[in-house]
C-alpha cells in the first residue's frame, strides 16, 4: 500500500507525529475519481463491512420474519458504545429468536463509553457479551442462523454457512472473485475481509446509491441505510464520529468506521463512495480527515460544518486538562479533486 501523509499531530511549534494513509473517492461504476496515495492496495475492511453484512437478513426474509425495527437494524450495523440503549436493544434482538446473551460468541470488553463503563463497575455487574461493540452484528447473525435453520453454536467459524454467505456477499457486491477477497479473523471472532481500499469506497458508493446493486439487494440496501441514518445513535453513540456525522448531515450520507484506521462513507445522490485507511492503524485523525475531505468536496453546508466543528482541528489536552496541541489535516484538498469530472459535482 503506497501511502501519503494525511494528518499531523502538532504540539507547540513542532509536528510531533504524522499519520499516513490512503484515500479513495469512487463512483458506482468503480471508477476512481479522486485519490491520495494508491488505493489499489489491500487492507481489511473491518467493521465498515457491517452494513453489507446486514443485507442478507433482509434479502433472505429474516428481518421480516422477526419484525426487525430500524433501531434493531441500525444496531446490527454498529460498533456501539455499550450504553444502556445499545445493550437492551441487543438483548431484545436475541429474544425475538428465543436466544440469550449466552449464545453470543463475540467475547467481552468494557463499554467504549466511559460513563457507561464506570456505571457498570459501580453496580458490580458482570461484563457480558452484550456490552461488546459488535453484539448487534452478532445478534443479527444469530437471527439469520435461526431463520435459515443453521446451527447457532460455532456461527463465527469460517466454515460455517453463515460466514460462507458473508464472504460471498462481500465478493458479489464488490465485484471481486471470492478467492481474491482475503479472509482473516476479526476482533469479535468472525471472518473479516481484505480488499483494496478503492473497493471499500465502491461498496459504499453502491450502498448509498443502490440502483446499481443487483436487484435483489436494492430494497435491502435502502432499508439498511435509512435505518442507520434515522437511528444513528445506535450505530455508535455518545461522542462518536459515525453518530455525529450522520446526525449533522441529515440524510446526505451513510458512514461506518472500522478498527485499524478504516472509515467508509456513501454519498447519497452523488453516486460516490469514500474510503480511508490509516497506515499505522491509529484512528485519532480520522475525524479530521473526514471533515476536511467532505468540506473539500462541497458536501457540508455552514450549519453542518458548525455542528462538526470539533473534528476540524481537534484539541490535544494533557492530563491536567491543558490544551497542548492540535490534530491537523496535512493534505491539499486539490490533490483529491483536481481530476474530478464535472458531472460528479452535481
Secondary structure as UniProt FT lines:
FT   STRAND          4..11
FT   TURN            12..13
FT   STRAND          14..27
FT   TURN            28..29
FT   STRAND          32..36
FT   TURN            39..40
FT   STRAND          42..44
FT   HELIX           46..49
FT   HELIX           50..59
FT   TURN            60..61
FT   HELIX           62..65
FT   TURN            66..67
FT   HELIX           70..76
FT   HELIX           84..96
FT   TURN            97..98
FT   HELIX           101..103
FT   HELIX           114..123
FT   HELIX           129..131
FT   TURN            133..134
FT   HELIX           135..148
FT   TURN            153..156
FT   TURN            158..159
FT   HELIX           161..174
FT   HELIX           178..180
FT   STRAND          182..185
FT   TURN            187..188
FT   STRAND          191..196
FT   HELIX           197..208
FT   HELIX           210..212
FT   HELIX           215..230
FT   HELIX           232..235
FT   TURN            238..239
FT   HELIX           241..249
FT   TURN            250..251
FT   STRAND          253..258
FT   TURN            259..261
FT   STRAND          262..267
FT   TURN            268..271
FT   STRAND          272..278
FT   TURN            279..280
FT   TURN            284..285
FT   HELIX           286..296
FT   TURN            297..298
FT   HELIX           302..307
FT   HELIX           309..311
FT   STRAND          315..317
FT   TURN            319..320
FT   STRAND          323..329
FT   HELIX           333..337
FT   TURN            338..339
FT   HELIX           342..345
//
